């Protein structure tokens, strides 16, 4: 069962408490969503901006990417972690690997 992308991003950030950048998120989601039309950096940027606006995630670092675009490193907040209770049971019992593809 595939989660909606925004919820999957939140799930991924819950798994990676150290935080992830937009590019890290894209690489981690590529196997699941890479063939979908919504799999674009601009869409992921919109998802994380929405989650940040409501307090589910926060920015913990800023840097300049190799493409000269600003990279944000995001971390889930306690408020965001609270939403893990809405995950399907199979995602809580057997979550995808924490390892990011490199």
N, C-alpha and C positions, 0 to 999 in steps of 0.2 A: 504494500500500500504506500503510495507516494503522498507526502504531506503537501499542502499548499506552500508555495515557495517562501512566503513571509514567515510562516510558522516553522519551516525547515531551517531558515536562517537563525531564528531564535533558538531552536533546538541545537544547532551547531555551536552557537555562542555559549549555550549552557554547558556543552561538552568541553569547550576550550576556555576555561576560566582565565587563562592568561591573556585572552583577547585575540581578535583577528582583524585584518584589514579587508577592504573590499576585494582586493585581488586574492587573498587567502580564501575568502568566502566563495569567490567564483571558481577557484581551482577545486575546492572541496565539493561543490555542487555540480561541477561539469559532468561527472558520470551519471547523475540522476536527471539533470535538467538541460544538459548541453544541446540537445536536439530540438528544444522548444524555442519558439519565437520570442518568448519573454526572457530568454537567457542572454541578457545584455547588461553591461556595467551600469547603464543609466537606470535600468529597472531595479537592479540591486541597490543602487544609490537611493532611489526613491523609497524602497522598502526600509532601509536602515534609517533614513531621515524620518520616516513616519514613526518607527519604533522609538527613535530618540526623542521625538516631539512629545510622546506620551509617557516617557520615563522608563521604557522597558530596557533600553541600552544606554550607555554613555560613551563618550569619546575619552580614551585614555592616552592617546599619543597622536601626533601629526608628523608627517614626513612628506618629502617630495619623491614621487615615483620616477622610474626611468623614462616614462613618457611625459615628464614635467607636469603631471597632474598631482594635485594634493591627495595624499593617502591618509585616511583616518584609521586608527586602530580602535575597535569597539569592544566593549565588555558588557556582559549582561548585568543588570541591576537585580537586587533582591525582588523588586516588583516584577521584573521580567521573569525571573526564575519561578515565581508563583504560577505562571501560566503553564508550566510543565504538567500540571495536573490535568490539562486538557488534551495531552498527548494520548493517542490510542494506546491501549494496554501493551500491544506487541512492541511498540517503540520504547516503552519503559522497561519491558522485560528483556528485550534483545536489541539495544540501540546499535546503529551503524558504528563502525570503527571510529575512534578518536583521531586516527592517523590521517593527516592531510596528504594527498598525493603530491609528489615533487617531481 
